[in-house]
Amino acid sequence: MGNTSKADNVSPAQSRSEIRHAISDHGNGAMTR
C-alpha cells in the first residue's frame, strides 16, 4: 500500500484527488505502485 505513504505526505484533500485520479487513470495498479 504505497499510496498510504504518499497520502500521508500530502494534504488530505490533495491525497484524495491523487488517489482518485490514479484510480481513474490506471486503476488499482497505480495505487499499489
The 8 nearest C-alpha neighbors of each residue, nearest first, counted from 0:
[[1, 2, 31, 3, 30, 4, 32, 5],
 [0, 2, 3, 4, 31, 32, 5, 30],
 [1, 3, 5, 30, 0, 4, 6, 31],
 [4, 2, 6, 1, 5, 0, 7, 8],
 [5, 3, 7, 2, 1, 6, 8, 0],
 [4, 6, 2, 8, 7, 3, 9, 1],
 [7, 5, 14, 3, 9, 8, 4, 2],
 [6, 8, 4, 5, 9, 3, 10, 14],
 [9, 7, 5, 6, 4, 10, 14, 3],
 [8, 10, 6, 7, 14, 13, 5, 11],
 [9, 11, 13, 12, 14, 8, 6, 7],
 [12, 10, 14, 13, 15, 9, 6, 7],
 [11, 13, 15, 10, 14, 16, 9, 17],
 [14, 12, 16, 10, 15, 11, 17, 9],
 [15, 13, 6, 17, 11, 16, 12, 9],
 [14, 16, 12, 18, 13, 17, 19, 11],
 [15, 17, 13, 19, 14, 18, 20, 12],
 [18, 16, 14, 20, 15, 19, 21, 13],
 [19, 17, 21, 15, 20, 16, 14, 22],
 [18, 20, 16, 22, 21, 17, 15, 23],
 [19, 21, 23, 17, 18, 22, 24, 16],
 [20, 22, 24, 18, 23, 19, 29, 25],
 [23, 21, 26, 19, 24, 20, 25, 27],
 [22, 24, 20, 21, 26, 25, 19, 18],
 [25, 23, 21, 22, 20, 26, 29, 19],
 [26, 24, 29, 22, 21, 23, 28, 27],
 [25, 27, 22, 28, 23, 29, 24, 21],
 [28, 26, 30, 29, 22, 31, 25, 21],
 [29, 27, 31, 26, 30, 32, 25, 22],
 [30, 28, 32, 27, 25, 31, 21, 26],
 [29, 31, 27, 2, 32, 28, 21, 18],
 [32, 30, 28, 0, 29, 1, 27, 2],
 [31, 29, 30, 28, 1, 2, 0, 27]]
